[in-house]
Each structure stands twice: as structure tokens, then as C-alpha cells.
Amino acid sequence: MPNSTPATMALRRLGIAFKLHTYVYDSDAESIGLQAAQALGVEPDRMLKTLMVEVDGKPVCAVVPSDCELSMKKLAAAFGGKSAKMMRPADAERLTGYHVGGISPFGQKKRAPTAIDESALTHVTVFVNGGQRGLQIEIDPNDAALAAGATMKALTATRD
């Protein structure tokens, strides 16, 4: 598996330290993020999933723990909007230049405003998609926010 994707090239250009981890991607998995966490032996709340969403019709990128559900209400508020909905997969692929299952918040073809769930800050490192299926980037959450031009916000639905 190549270790050069637009995501890894963007991080290298910025001089940000990271580690790459590969795993066997299962396209039939119920949850891509949870499958990646299990395959790599990582706690699910350290494995972040990248979601492309529309807030008031404008594209945004949300990065949240793989074991959590994105709160559309919190996401809309984080971007000063009224409503949010998931972006159609074809639109997400066209906008980012990545395939669904491999979308990274780094090195997107057309950079969308990005927010990372603030729970990422409770970890020394987190895992974020590396720009292709089966490739994860382990990175300091502050560096992830810097590289993605992201803000840290509360984005997840309340856990029961």
C-alpha cells in the first residue's frame, strides 16, 4: 500500500509528525471506523471518522469518534447554521477527491470548513483516515486541527 496520498503529502508539507497504519479494509463492515479500530487494536474513541456534511446547503467536514453519532444540531450551530444533513457520497467524493471509506480531512481537493470533536483533545494521539481505504494516520489532535484548519467543537450526540 502506498504511503503517499494527498493527505500524507499535505502533512509532510506542513512538517507535521505522524505515523501510518495499514489494515485490511472491509467494505461490508457495518461501521468503517469501528472496523478500523478493531483491526488496529485501537480504542474506538481514538479512531476518528471523517464525515462530509452540508450546513445550510454549504459543505463542511466533521471529524468525530468512530463510536459516536454526529449531532446535526451541534454541527449546524458550530458553523453558525440552522440545519445540517449528510452529503451525498458522490458529492463528497467529487468535493474531496477521495473515495467514501477513504475520505481524509487533510489534503482535500476543495477544502471544506472543518470541525473536530473536542473529545479528541483527551488523547495524546488520534487516528484519522489517511486518504485511502485501509490507511490511518496517527497524529496529535492539536496537529490534526492545525493541518485541517479545523476548530474544536462539541459535535457528538449525548451518550446514554
C-alpha positions in Angstrom: 0.0 0.0 0.0 1.5 3.4 -1.0 2.3 5.7 1.8 1.8 8.8 -0.3 -1.7 10.3 -0.6 -2.8 13.9 -0.8 -3.4 13.7 3.0 0.1 12.5 3.8 1.7 14.9 1.3 -0.2 17.8 3.0 1.0 16.8 6.4 4.6 16.5 5.2 4.4 19.9 3.5 3.4 21.4 6.9 6.2 19.5 8.7 3.7 17.7 11.0 4.7 14.4 12.6 2.5 11.4 12.1 2.6 7.6 11.8 0.9 5.5 9.2 -1.0 2.3 10.0 -2.5 0.0 7.4 -5.2 -2.6 7.9 -7.4 -4.8 5.7 -10.4 -2.7 4.8 -13.8 -4.5 5.0 -16.3 -2.8 2.6 -19.1 -4.9 4.2 -18.4 -3.7 7.7 -21.4 -2.1 9.5 -19.1 0.7 10.7 -15.9 1.6 8.8 -14.5 3.4 11.8 -15.2 0.6 14.3 -13.9 -2.0 11.9 -10.6 0.1 11.6 -10.4 0.5 15.4 -10.8 -3.3 15.9 -8.3 -4.2 13.1 -5.7 -1.9 14.6 -6.4 -2.7 18.2 -7.2 1.0 19.0 -9.9 2.3 21.4 -12.9 3.3 19.3 -12.9 6.9 20.7 -9.4 7.4 19.4 -10.4 6.3 15.9 -12.0 9.3 14.3 -14.3 9.2 11.3 -14.5 11.9 8.7 -18.0 12.9 7.6 -18.9 15.3 4.8 -22.0 17.2 5.6 -24.0 20.2 4.4 -24.8 23.0 6.7 -27.5 25.3 5.3 -26.5 23.8 1.9 -22.8 24.5 2.2 -20.2 21.8 2.5 -18.4 21.2 5.8 -16.3 18.4 7.2 -16.9 16.9 10.6 -14.4 14.6 12.4 -15.8 12.6 15.3 -15.0 9.5 17.3 -16.0 6.3 15.5 -18.1 5.1 18.4 -20.2 8.3 18.5 -23.0 9.7 16.4 -22.7 13.2 14.9 -25.2 15.7 16.3 -26.6 17.6 13.3 -27.9 20.3 15.6 -24.5 20.8 17.2 -22.7 20.7 13.9 -25.0 23.3 12.4 -24.5 25.6 15.5 -20.7 25.1 15.2 -20.8 26.6 11.8 -23.4 29.3 12.5 -26.1 27.5 10.6 -29.7 26.3 11.2 -29.7 22.8 9.7 -27.3 20.1 8.7 -27.6 16.9 6.6 -25.2 14.3 5.3 -23.7 15.0 1.9 -24.5 12.6 -0.8 -21.5 10.2 -1.3 -20.9 11.2 -4.9 -20.8 14.9 -3.9 -18.4 14.1 -1.1 -16.1 12.2 -3.4 -16.2 15.0 -6.1 -15.5 17.7 -3.5 -12.7 15.9 -1.6 -11.1 13.9 -4.3 -11.2 10.8 -2.1 -13.4 7.7 -2.2 -16.0 7.1 0.5 -14.3 5.0 3.1 -11.0 6.8 2.5 -12.0 10.5 3.0 -9.4 12.4 5.0 -9.8 15.9 6.4 -6.3 16.6 5.1 -5.3 17.3 1.5 -8.9 17.6 0.2 -9.2 18.7 -3.4 -11.5 21.5 -2.4 -11.0 22.2 1.3 -14.3 22.4 3.3 -14.5 24.2 6.6 -13.7 21.6 9.3 -14.6 20.9 12.9 -13.1 18.1 15.0 -15.0 16.9 18.1 -13.3 18.3 21.2 -13.1 14.9 22.8 -10.1 14.3 20.6 -8.1 16.5 22.9 -8.4 13.9 25.7 -5.9 11.7 23.8 -2.2 12.1 23.1 -2.8 10.8 19.6 -5.8 10.0 17.5 -6.3 8.1 14.3 -7.7 9.8 11.2 -8.2 8.4 7.7 -5.1 8.7 5.6 -6.8 9.3 2.3 -7.4 5.8 1.1 -9.3 2.7 2.4 -7.2 0.7 4.8 -4.8 3.6 5.7 -4.9 5.5 9.0 -2.8 8.4 10.2 -1.9 8.5 13.9 -1.5 12.2 14.9 -1.5 14.6 17.8 -5.1 16.0 17.9 -3.8 19.6 18.0 -1.7 18.9 14.9 -4.7 17.4 13.2 -6.7 20.6 13.9 -3.8 22.7 12.6 -3.4 20.7 9.4 -7.1 20.6 8.6 -7.6 24.3 9.5 -10.2 22.9 12.0 -11.9 24.3 15.1 -12.5 22.0 18.1 -16.2 21.8 19.0 -18.6 19.6 20.8 -20.2 17.7 17.8 -21.5 14.4 19.1 -24.9 13.3 20.3 -25.0 12.7 24.0 -24.2 9.2 25.0 -26.7 7.2 27.0 
